[in-house]
Amino acid sequence: MNQQETPAALILIFGATGDLAKRKLFPSLYRLYRKGSLSDQFAVIGTARRDWTNDTFRQHVKEAIADSTKQLEQLDAFISHFYYQAHDVSDSSSYRSLKALADRLDDTYSLQGNRLFYLAMAPEFFGTIADHVKADGLTDTNGYNRLVIEKPFGHDLPSAEKLNQQIRQSFEERDIYRIDHYLGKEMVQNIEAIRFANALFEPLWNNRYISNIQVTSSETLGVEERGRYYEKSGALKDMVQNHLMQMVALLAMEPPIKLSTDEIRSEKVKVFRALRPITKENVDQYFVRGQYGSGEIEGEPVKGYRQEVNVDPQSNTETFVAGKLMIDNFRWAGVPFYIRTGKRMPSKSTKIVIQFKDIPMNLYYQPDQPLAPNLLVIHIQPEEGITLHLNAKRAGQHLLTNPVKLSYANNSVDGMNTPEAYEKLLNDALRGDATNFTHWDEVALSWRFVDVISDYWEMKQAAFPNYEAGSTGPKAADELLEKDGFFWWPLSTLEVDVCN
């Protein structure tokens, strides 16, 4: 086997006719195949309610891949490994038929009994599928059996606990891969390298030298066709409980004793345990919510959230969240971690800004020329890279400085885009590397933290809408930082310099 190849495996995709499989899973598997990371010892079974044939399914996969890439020279060989079976997730006879097909493909492709069950389905089916997969014999093999689950994992702590207990009847924790696709992004994974591979940063990565850290994930889009889902989740559950808190954990964790799955997860869990608890009495001191009204995006008028399809005209659902997290441990005592996420904002961007403290006695300080702070900016999307903001003497001017930027762009290294997050996460799951998937302890602790905020907001009607589409959010989000003497760094001034 090629050193880069994954072990032989049967990949069973539940919900194979859906949007996730079409946009992410099929193209990601094809990229792995083209790169030689997926050997010829693999097969894919797609299941869904539609009464398709193998040929219909293969044509669907072919079109999905053609929409994502022009490099199609190996496509026919790739789709020959795909099979389809119409499936009822609550009917044992469907699983018995699925087992018969799986066993046949196991022999045909010498798959060694290795099976990856990918649930690209609505969350209410997760537990049912896990129960049937075990009870109806699909996990009765001599190879590995792994379960990959999309978010959301529950809608609060009690529902997450119930789902986890149900799934654990069929799969061990080490075989459950809870996807947070942000953890598959190149620059999120690079947070550890930036910290632990550079003597320049790690000694400064504490409350002696850092004044605050800001994590922002903004979108220009509204809820589009996801109104029904979004009404049940909102920005807090959709973005904060998983993506943003995971990035905070990577930024704040202690150096692990080694870069193994268990050690990294252990350090992340310690961060969640050190979070200062929020109570219903002080939610308003630490968190701000918003909902977009009508406005303009890129010069085009857009409607407000309450006018979107499948949204309650009096909706109390937040489309924007800003918050201050305090981590009460020795390293981070007193350093605020500010997070914000919102829809219908001026630009689509995910960035981390680490702001360093001013030096005690600044010899270059001028009352009419304040010195810019040193910043380390980690650009996650759409651009990928790092920018270090420093001060340098202005040419020909005594004692005057200019801010300068030292930038590294990920896509300038070899002229190619970095791998898609799903491509890397699928490869990790097939290899058995769970480092970039969330452990149950992380899920439980993050739900425990946000549930207090969510419950409080549900009981209290907000004065929505409170920010225009195309703006940076409600004024209260700015005031959250102003009372600490800080301000949100505008995304437009922190762009990475991309070198082609």
C-alpha angles and dihedrals in degrees: 000000000000110000089240095048122106120233117270111280147167111227115204113194115196108201094027094160093056133103097258093055092046098046101034118010103048095044091045093052090047092053090051089050094049091049092051092246091118113056126211087259095089139094134186126212115195118200132187140132095270116103098235131155125227089258093051091050094047091051089051091052091046092054092046091055093043088056091056104041143015093214099095103146094115097036099106093052089047098051092047085077092060125098133175137211128179107235143192108205093208098046119090092203089063090055092048089054089047090052091052091053092044092051091049093051090046088062095039095053100027091239095168092226093291111149133181115193111201115193105205088165140107109289094245089071098052097091095041093052093046090051094050096043088059100036095046095050104253091129094050095108138114092239133067124296116203130178120211115197129189122218141294096069096190126326096251138359098280093049091045091051091050092049092046092051090050095049093045089063087069106025135036117238090249089059096050114094111191107194122223101172091202087069088061094056113110098232094045088056087046092063089083093049093048090053105036102032097051126073087195094068114025096066088052095045098105145071094283093068109017120075099185143338124221125199115189130179113178133176132196092204125088123217091288108182093346096084095117093051094041093053087063097044116026124188094296095061096029097052115002101050092056121010102034096039091049091055091048089052092053091048095048106035123112118249108277117232087243137358096259128131095249096045095048092046091049092055092047091052090053089058092053090049091051094053111120104248118245118223127198088248094061104031090108091055093057107026138047127190131198143181124205123240127194119305143121133297116190090343095307121114115241131187127245125260093257090058094054122110115275093010124126109248087225095040119165092194117126121230093181132047130181121178146167117228120195119198109205103207136106096268099047108027108142097009114117119217106206118200130184136171131172148160126236093028124149096264142014107244144137114200141157118211119195109193116200124212121259116258114260096246115023111199091190095053115130120182092225094038110049115195116249114240121248111257135187109202121193110199111206104169150047087356119031124214150075131274124192114199113208138162122245132179113271111244112260095358121108114228094352121119138195126208111246131191128222107196139188120189119198095211093054094066099079103354092253133108117253117253118283114261092242091051091058094042093050090049090050092050092050090050094046096245107142096174094110095044125084121257120221091250090059092048093049096047094047091050090049089054099047097038091075091054094044094049091049093050092048091056094048124063112226127218094247139210094042104158133044121241106259095033128104095251139275121335090242089069090061091046090053089068098032092065087059093047095255138104136205112268107238110243094219092065096049101061119142117244105244114209117200 
